[in-house]
């Protein structure tokens, strides 16, 4: 019997991008490369969930890792290496997603950005100004970057529908600087979701402590809050509903509206 991870597992994710195979490698790193499929029971599954929760992973991220693990073990079952799959936690037993009604202030983000190291800072700037999802940023490939027209294309998206968006000078400067590491493969080569998440949380906690922002803001200030903040900013700049939908990659304006928070909207003064 082979170890938990085997090269043929890539067949299960053909043409679906690098996200799931990347998660599979991180799962193997957690369990150990010599771990056998028949040793993964429900206690091991629960241990993985606890490990991800302590690292600050969102409910959606935990479910994505469990999905990758289930794919790997299902292949082991088809090959006759295990008789049955271990028990996986039901969706209702996982914590509910946190509310996303927080809009981050520029001075908070500037402080957080300054606390990150070079590679993590590059990805942070990219996420901050493009409003893309973390896995879209990490999965960005150089052929999807159009520096001459200041645009990037996201191919492996949540809705399986690619989109091309314009980028500002801050993002363009990051992309130009990233070229010194090579212009083939991933733009943010060497960065992982787990590693960035840890750096992000550490910097966030430091800013919250420095500014005495309190537990409520710290709890709501997750990576996805960058996406909510950026879309709210664009709405305040009078972007149309169609423009916001195209920028975010949403299927309907109803979805985009959930990302636009009135707490950041400035109203004109009343004239008595």
Secondary structure as UniProt FT lines:
FT   HELIX           7..13
FT   TURN            14..15
FT   HELIX           19..31
FT   TURN            33..34
FT   HELIX           37..39
FT   HELIX           42..54
FT   TURN            55..56
FT   HELIX           59..78
FT   TURN            79..80
FT   HELIX           91..93
FT   HELIX           106..115
FT   HELIX           118..130
FT   HELIX           134..138
FT   HELIX           142..144
FT   STRAND          145..146
FT   HELIX           147..149
FT   STRAND          151..154
FT   TURN            158..159
FT   STRAND          163..166
FT   HELIX           169..178
FT   HELIX           179..181
FT   TURN            187..190
FT   HELIX           193..211
FT   HELIX           215..220
FT   HELIX           224..236
FT   TURN            237..238
FT   HELIX           241..248
FT   HELIX           253..257
FT   TURN            258..259
FT   HELIX           262..264
//
